[in-house]
Amino acid sequence: MTHPFQRRTIGVLSAAQVVGGIGNGAGLAVGSLIVKNVSGSSAWAGMAVVMITLGAAAFTIPLARLASTYGRRPALSLGWLSGALGAAVTVAGSAADSLAVTLLGLGLFGASTSANLQSRFAAVDLADVTQVGRSLSLVVWSTTIGAVIGPNLTGPGAVLARALDIPPLSGPMIFSAVSFLSAGLLTNALLRPDPLLTATRARPVEQSAPVGLRGVGVYLRGTTLAAVVTVGSAHAVMVSVMAMTPVQMQDHGSSLKVIGLTISLHIAGMFALSPAMGWLNDRWGSARTIIMGQSVLLIAVLVAGTSGHSETQITVGLVLLGLGWSASLIAGSALLNQDLTAGSRPAVQGFSDLAMNLCGAAGGLAAGLVVSGWGFGTLNAAAAMLTVPVLLVIMSTRRQSVANKYYR
């Protein structure tokens, strides 16, 4: 039975995702290029995504603990507002030609990613057990509008930057700051009643929520462990390839407009078909949806890794990369939610997002080094290997849980 406040909760979270998605899309499109320009080296370019994902990881547990105590509203609001501060610091670092300040800003920027990710869990606090995938996917899908618009603000951003007498690539980051600020204020004003606090009151917890990372260990088994591995690996594949795509395209002569369009379509692949992924999860079960997502990731890295100078082929590869990530994230997140009580969810979900962002950071860090030493094709081949642990753990756990309704 649908909770009476669920529709309002989904509406508010979706609106914040639309607004905040503009900032994420704009920042992702230019972050690696800003670092490349400030550092003067393509080898450093991957550090943009590394810092964003490390920043997201650093904020994940504090925001999860804040949610456990005070609810989703203050946690998500703080994440968005911290991201706005990060975008502003990144602009300052770029204008001052300071790599240290730029990287610090990108780290703070990552707080917006943490808020974005934790919003999907807030969407299922009050969800009916048969609609977990659907509720998750609706909020994830809402990011599409802003995230597709964001990367295409490179042109207007350059115009704004010239008017402010700052580097052209800094302009889109100003749009990021404004969008994150708006998302934070909107969440703080409208996410009432708080979904997590309402769910906790409605369904008294069987156990107290874990405290910090130590308390999470008891839950890391079976389907919960499989979910954490799935989400972490899929994010590492996506981040590592996506992080170096703008550099790969720029080195092959692509314009900023084409690069922005490619990243825009990639992000559309990540979010636009989320409702379909949620429907598949609720209909097929999480295991089958995850296997499908991993298969799409394999096809994606094959297409992107053999693209050479073809802008069309690398764009197709990036769209498929987004689709594979989408299926894996939604099914993995739904699987994670399956066996947790309302009280344990924030801590375990926070740990999952921490692992996810650390995997992404490792992938982004390795990506720059691999591309510098062995090329973009080798990077994609290495990314393909990351699907193996997921397929193994899903197949193993599936055999043990074949009777479970949500793990088919």
N, C-alpha and C positions, 0 to 999 in steps of 0.2 A: 504494500500500500504506500502511495506517494505521500511524503510528509507535507503538510500544508505550507511550510516555508521553503520547500525545495525549489519551486519555480522562481521565487524571488531571489534566492541564493544564486541559482544558475544565471539569472539575468544580470545581477550586479557583477559577478565574477567575469561573465562574458564581456560586459561593457569595459571593465578594467583591462581585460586582455586585448581588446581592440585598440584602446588608446596606448597601452604600454607596448603593444606589438610594433607600433610605428617606431618607437625608440630602439627596440631590439634589432629590427630590420635595418634601420639606418646605421646603427653602430657596427653591426656585423659586416656591412658592405664596405666600410672604410677603415675599420680598426687595423687590419693587417697592413694596409697601405700607409696609414699614419705612422705605424711603428717602423715600417721600411724606410720611409722618408726621414724620420727623425734619427734613426740609427745609421742610415746609409748602407744597409745590408739586407739582402733578401733572406739571409739565414735567420735574422731576428724577426721576420714577419710573422712567423707562427706564434711568437710570444703574445700577440694580441689575444688570440683565442685562449692561449694558456692562462693568461692573467684573468680573463673574463671567467673562465671555468674555475680557476683557483679561488677567485673572489666569490663565485657562487658557492663553492664548497665551504669556504670560510664562514659564510653567512647561514648555511643550511641548518646546522645544529642549533646555533643560538635562536634562529627564527622558529625552529621546531619546538624548542623548550619554551619559548615565549608563547607559542600557540597552546602548548599543553597547560600552561598556567592561566593565561589571560584570554585565549581564544585566537581564532584565525585572523580577525580584523586587525588588531594591532601588529601582528606578525607580518601580514602581507603589506600593510601600509608602510611599515618601517623598511621592508625590502625595496619597495618601489621608490621611496624617498631617498634611500641610500644610493640607489642606482642613478637618480637624478644628480646627486652630488658627484658621483663618479664621472658622469658624462661631462660635467662642468670642469672637473679637474683635468680630464683628458684634453679638453680644448685649451686649457691653460698650459699644459705640458707641450702640446703641439706648437702653440704660439711662441713659447719660450725655447723651443727646440731642445727640450729636456727629456731624455729617454726615461729617467727615473720617475719624473712626475707623470709622464704619459702612462707608464706601466702601472703606477699607483692608481691613477684615474680609472684605468681599465679594470683593475682589481675591484674597485668600488662599484664600477658599472655592473660587475657580475652579480651584485645583490639583486638587481632587477631580474636576472635569470632565475635566481632562487625563488623570488616571489612568483614569477611566471610558472615555475614548475610546481610549487606548493599549492597553487590555485587549483590544480587538477585534483588534488586530494581533498581540498575544501569542498569540491563539487560533489564528492561522494559521502560526506559525513552524514547527510540526511537521505541518501539515495536508497531506494528499494533494492534488495539484493539481486533482483533479476534485471536491474537497469544500471548496474555499475559501469559497464562499458559505455553505454549511451551517455550517461552523465559526465563521465570523464571526457569523452570525445567532443561533446558540445562545447565545453570550456576550452579544450585544446584547439578546436576548430575556430573559435572566435579570434584567435591570434592571427588567423589568415589575413584578414582585412588589413590590419595595421602592418603586419610583417611583410606583405607584398608591396604596400605603399612605401614603406621605409627605405628599402634599397634604391628606389627610384627617385629619392630626394637628393641624390648626389648633385644633380644639376642645380636645383634651387638652393641647395646648401652651399654650393660654390659661389652663387650670386650673393647670398647672405654673408658669406665669409669675406668676399671682396668689400662689401659695404662696411664690415666691421674691421677691415684691415688685419685679418688673420689668415693662416694658410687655408687654401680652398677645401682640403679634405676635412677641416674642422667644422665646416658648416653643418653637415648632417648630424654631428654630435650635439649641436645646439638644439636641433629638433628632438634628439633623444632625451636631453635634459627636461625639456618642456613636457614631452609625452609621459615620462616617468613620474614627474611631479603631479601631473593631472591624474594619472592612474592611482597614485597614493592617496591623493585627496578624495577621489571618488570612492575608493574602497573604505577609507576611514569614515566617510559620511553616510554611506548607504548599506554597508554589509551588516545589517541589523535585522533580526537578532543574529548573534554569532552562530554559525552552523555547528561548529565543534562543541561549544558549550551547550547548545540545545540538544545535540545528539547524546552528550554525556549525561545530561539530566534525564533524557528520555529512556536511555538504556544504561542503567548503572553498570559500571565495569566490574568484571570478574576479578581483575588484578589491577594493582596500581600501575600507573605508567612508568616505564623504565626511566631511570635517571642517567642522563648522559649516554655515552657509548657502551659502558660496561653492561648496562641492563638490557641492551639490545641483543646480545649474544645468544640468549636463550631462545630467541625467536628465529634465528638464522638456521633453519633446517627445512627440509621438504620443499614445498611450493614457494615458501617465502624466500629461501636461498636461491631457488631457480629464477624467481622474479628479479632479485637483485643482480644476479649474473647477466640476465638478459638485458636489462636496462643499461647497465654499465658498459657492456660490450658494444651494444648498438650505438651508444653515444660516442664511444671511442672511435668507432668506424666512421661515423658521420662527421665528427669534429675534425679528425685528422685529414680527411680528404677535402672537406669544405674549407678548412683554414688556409690551405695552399692553393686553392683554385683561383682566387683573384690574382695571386702572384704568377701562377702558371700562365694565365690568360694575358696578363700585362706583359710578361716576358715574350709572349708570342705576338704582341702588337695589338691586342684588343683594347678598345676604348673604354673609358670609365662607364659610359652609357651601356655598353654591351655587358661589361662585368656586372654592373648593377642589375641589369635585366636577368642575367644568369642566376645571381644570388636570389633575386626576387622569385624566380620560378622554382628554385630549390626550396625556398621557404614555403612556397605554395604547395609543393609536394609534401613537405613536412606536416602541414596543417589542413589543407583544403579538403582532403578526403577523410579527415578524422572521424566524422559521423559514420562513414562506411566501415572504418576499422572497428569502431565501437560496436556497430551492429554485428559484424562478423565475430567479434569476441563473444558477445552474448549468445549468438546462434551456434557458432562452431566450437566455442571453448577457447581458453587462452593458449593452450599448447599448439593447436593447429594454426592459430593466428600468428603466433611467434615464429613457427617454422616457415610460414609463408613470408613473414617479414625478413627473416634471415636470408631466404632464397632471393628476395628482391635486392637485398644489400649486395649479395654476391654478383648478381647481374650488373648492378650499378657500378661497382669498382672495375669490372671487366670493361664496361663501355667507357667510363671516364679514363681509365688507365691506358687505353689504346687510342685515345682521341687525337693525340698529336697536335696539329695546328687547327683542327676542326672545331670551330666555335659551336656548331650545331651539335656535334657528338658529345662534347663535354657538358653542354647544357642538358642534353637528354640524360647523361649519366648522373648529373646533379639532381635532376627531378626524381629519378629512380632512387637515388640515395635518400632523398627526403621521404619518399613513400615507404621504403623499407624501415627507416627509423620510426615513422609514424605507427606502423603496425606493431613493431616491437615495443615501443614505449607504451602505447595504450594497453596492449594485451599484458605486458609485464606489470604495469601499474595496477591493472584490475586483479591480476593474480596475487600481487603483493597485498592488496586490501582484503583478500578472501578470508584469511584465518585470524585477523587481528580484531581485538576488542576496541571500542571507542577510546579507551584510556591509553592503550598501547600504540595506537596508530601514529600520532605525531612523531614519537621518537624513532620508530622503525622506518616510517616514511622518510624522516629526516636523514637517517643513516643511509637509506637507499639513494637519496638524492646526493648525499655526500660522496658515496662511492661512484655514482654516475658522473659527477663533476670532476672527481679526481681522475677517473678513467679518461674523460674528455681532455683534461689538462695534460695528462701523460701522452695522449694521442697527438695533441697539438704541438707539444714540445718535441716529440720524436719526428713529427711531420717535417718541420723545418730542417732538421738535421738530415733526414733521409733524402729529401728533395735536393738539398745542397750537395750531398755526396753521391747519390745514385739516380736521382730523377723522380719525376711524378709517377711514372709507371710502376716503379719499385714500391713507392708508397702505397699505391692501390693494391698491389699484390700482398703486401704485409697486412693491410687492412682486412683483406679477404680471410686471412688466417684467424682473425678474431671472432669469426662466426663459429668456429669449430667447438670451443668450450660451451657455447650456448646450445648448440644442437645436441651435444653429448648430455648436458645436464637436464635438458628438457625431455629428451627421449628416456633417460634413466628415471626421472621423477614421474614421467607420464605412466610408465609401466607400474609404478608403485601406487598411483592415484587414479587409475583408469575409471574407477567408479564414481569419481567426484563430478558433480554436475558442471562445474565451471572449469574443469581441467580435462578436456577431451582431446 
